[in-house]
């Protein structure tokens, strides 16, 4: 588990970016696979989630996970929902409610407003980031009483730009959205590479948020022990596990 230096300064919250170590799953899911949507044994995934809850210090029933759909849908949590919500972002000011995000190369982003004691967790793959899930979440914080200058935003482990090779149509899509997006791409040996974390960071900075941290762990590199969809595809695996990132107000 990795922690944010910035978030660790605050005693009112707990958080963690978990990699694949410390669980009970076997084979390609070894070992802390928290993806209920994977083809792993459900009992193993549930046991892994229990381990995460123990580490964070929350009741298993109080960990909220989304049916993530690469959208810009944000949910403000006032009570534990009866069924899994569709969307890619959660915010709450409720104590003891843990917000969880699953990733396997996409970026988990954790947000904290220490003035209003408000937390958020969002899933930002390229599709969600392109649809402005980050901006939509920050506006939700504002509507909930936050000032952007008070927010701490942490971009968690995701695929690094050195390993995020994309095609021309991908590049064209981003440049058509905004010509300045070209700066998030580099061409090396006739191959195009994209920096997801820098694209997300710029969206955060546009709101005047100054307190930003990037966890510099490339999920594609096997040495970092994260699940990676892209690495699994390269290795011709038919599925992959999911990493979990969690934040909670004590």
C-alpha positions in Angstrom: 0.0 0.0 0.0 1.2 3.5 -0.9 0.2 6.7 0.9 0.2 10.3 -0.2 2.6 12.5 1.7 0.2 15.4 1.6 -2.9 13.4 2.8 -0.9 11.6 5.5 -0.5 15.0 7.3 -4.2 15.0 8.2 -5.3 12.9 11.1 -9.0 13.1 10.4 -8.8 10.8 7.3 -7.3 7.5 6.3 -6.3 6.5 2.8 -4.3 4.1 0.7 -3.3 3.2 -2.9 -3.1 -0.6 -2.8 -1.1 -2.7 -5.3 -1.5 -6.4 -5.9 0.3 -7.6 -2.8 -1.2 -9.0 0.3 -4.3 -10.9 -0.9 -5.5 -14.5 -1.3 -6.2 -14.7 -5.1 -4.3 -17.1 -7.3 -2.9 -17.3 -10.8 -3.2 -14.1 -12.9 -5.1 -12.5 -10.0 -2.4 -13.0 -7.5 -3.0 -11.7 -4.9 -5.0 -8.6 -3.8 -7.5 -8.5 -6.7 -10.4 -6.3 -5.6 -12.3 -6.5 -8.9 -15.7 -8.1 -8.4 -16.1 -7.7 -12.2 -13.2 -9.9 -12.9 -13.4 -13.6 -13.5 -11.6 -14.3 -10.2 -13.3 -16.4 -7.6 -15.8 -14.2 -5.8 -14.9 -15.6 -2.4 -11.3 -14.6 -3.0 -12.2 -11.0 -4.1 -14.5 -10.6 -1.1 -11.7 -11.8 1.2 -9.3 -9.3 -0.4 -11.8 -6.5 0.1 -12.1 -7.4 3.7 -8.3 -7.2 4.1 -8.4 -3.7 2.6 -11.2 -2.6 4.9 -9.2 -3.9 7.9 -6.2 -1.9 6.7 -8.2 1.3 6.3 -10.3 0.7 9.5 -13.8 0.7 8.0 -16.7 -1.7 8.2 -17.0 -3.8 5.0 -20.6 -2.6 4.6 -19.3 1.0 4.6 -16.9 0.7 1.7 -18.6 2.1 -1.4 -17.5 0.8 -4.8 -19.0 2.0 -8.1 -20.1 0.3 -11.3 -17.5 2.2 -13.2 -18.5 3.2 -16.7 -15.8 5.7 -17.9 -18.3 8.6 -17.5 -18.4 12.0 -15.9 -21.1 10.9 -13.4 -20.4 12.0 -9.8 -22.4 10.8 -6.7 -22.5 12.7 -3.4 -23.0 10.1 -0.7 -25.3 11.0 2.2 -26.0 7.4 3.2 -24.9 3.9 2.2 -26.7 3.1 -1.1 -28.8 -0.1 -1.3 -27.3 -1.0 -4.7 -24.1 -0.3 -6.6 -24.2 3.1 -8.2 -23.2 3.7 -11.8 -20.5 6.4 -12.3 -16.9 7.2 -11.8 -16.7 9.6 -8.9 -17.8 9.8 -5.2 -17.7 12.5 -2.6 -18.9 12.5 1.0 -18.6 14.3 4.3 -19.9 11.3 6.3 -17.5 9.8 8.9 -16.7 6.1 8.6 -17.8 5.9 4.9 -14.9 4.7 2.7 -14.9 5.6 -1.0 -13.2 3.1 -3.2 -12.0 3.2 -6.8 -10.8 0.3 -8.9 -8.1 0.6 -11.6 -5.8 -1.4 -13.8 -3.8 1.4 -15.6 -6.4 4.2 -15.2 -5.7 6.8 -12.6 -7.4 6.8 -9.2 -7.7 10.4 -7.9 -8.3 11.2 -4.2 -9.4 14.6 -3.0 -9.6 16.2 0.4 -11.0 19.5 1.7 -9.6 19.8 5.2 -11.7 23.0 5.9 -15.0 21.3 5.3 -13.8 17.8 6.0 -15.0 16.6 2.6 -13.5 13.7 0.6 -13.7 12.5 -2.9 -12.4 9.5 -5.0 -12.6 9.3 -8.8 -11.7 6.9 -11.6 -10.0 8.7 -14.5 -9.0 6.6 -17.5 -8.5 8.5 -20.8 -12.2 8.3 -21.6 -13.4 9.7 -18.2 -10.7 12.3 -18.2 -11.6 13.3 -21.8 -15.3 13.6 -20.6 -14.1 15.9 -17.8 -14.8 13.6 -14.8 -12.1 15.6 -12.9 -13.7 19.0 -13.6 -17.1 17.7 -12.8 -16.0 16.4 -9.5 -14.2 19.6 -8.6 -17.3 21.6 -9.4 -19.3 19.2 -7.1 -16.9 20.1 -4.3 -17.5 23.8 -5.0 -21.3 23.2 -4.8 -20.7 21.5 -1.5 -19.0 24.6 -0.1 -15.4 24.0 -0.9 -12.9 26.6 -2.0 -10.6 25.3 -4.7 -7.6 26.8 -2.9 -8.2 24.5 0.1 -8.3 21.2 -1.8 -5.6 18.6 -1.8 -5.7 16.5 -5.0 -3.6 13.3 -5.3 -3.3 11.5 -8.6 -2.6 7.9 -7.8 -0.6 5.1 -9.6 -1.5 4.8 -13.3 0.2 3.8 -16.5 3.2 6.0 -17.2 3.7 8.0 -20.4 6.7 5.9 -21.4 4.4 2.8 -21.7 1.2 4.4 -22.9 1.5 4.0 -26.6 -1.5 5.2 -28.6 -2.6 5.5 -32.3 -3.0 8.5 -34.5 -6.8 8.5 -34.1 -6.3 8.8 -30.4 -4.0 11.8 -30.8 -6.4 13.4 -33.3 -9.3 13.1 -30.9 -7.5 15.0 -28.2 -6.2 17.7 -30.5 -9.7 18.2 -32.0 -10.9 18.7 -28.4 -8.2 21.4 -27.8 -5.1 22.0 -29.9 -3.0 22.6 -26.7 -3.6 19.0 -25.8 -0.7 18.2 -28.1 1.7 18.8 -25.2 0.5 15.6 -23.5 1.9 13.5 -26.3 5.4 12.7 -27.4 6.7 10.9 -30.5 9.5 8.5 -30.0 10.8 6.2 -32.8 7.7 6.9 -34.8 5.5 5.8 -31.9 3.0 8.1 -30.1 2.9 8.2 -26.3 0.3 9.8 -24.0 0.7 11.2 -20.4 -2.5 10.6 -18.6 -1.3 12.0 -15.3 -0.2 15.3 -16.9 -3.5 15.6 -18.7 -5.4 15.1 -15.4 -3.0 17.5 -13.5 -3.7 20.3 -16.0 -7.4 19.9 -15.5 -7.0 20.2 -11.8 -4.7 23.3 -12.1 -7.3 25.0 -14.3 -9.4 25.4 -11.2 -6.7 27.1 -9.3 -5.9 24.1 -7.2 -2.3 24.4 -6.1 -2.0 21.5 -3.7 -1.4 18.6 -6.1 0.6 15.4 -5.7 1.4 12.7 -8.2 2.2 9.2 -6.9 5.0 8.3 -9.3 4.3 4.6 -9.8 3.8 3.2 -13.3 1.3 0.4 -13.1 2.5 -1.1 -16.3 5.9 -2.0 -14.9 5.7 -5.4 -13.3 8.4 -4.3 -10.7 5.8 -2.0 -9.1 3.4 -4.9 -8.4 0.2 -3.4 -9.7 -2.4 -5.0 -11.9 -2.2 -3.6 -15.5 -4.7 -4.2 -18.2 -2.3 -3.2 -20.9 0.5 -5.5 -19.6 -2.0 -8.4 -19.3 -3.1 -7.9 -22.9 0.5 -7.9 -24.0 1.1 -11.1 -22.1 -2.1 -12.6 -23.8 -3.9 -13.1 -20.5 -7.7 -13.3 -20.9 -8.4 -11.1 -17.8 -6.7 -9.1 -15.1 -7.1 -8.1 -11.5 -7.9 -4.6 -10.2 -6.1 -2.4 -7.8 -8.1 -0.5 -5.2 -7.6 3.0 -3.8 -9.6 4.1 -0.8 -10.2 7.3 1.3 -12.3 7.7 4.5 -13.1 10.3 7.1 -12.4 8.7 10.6 
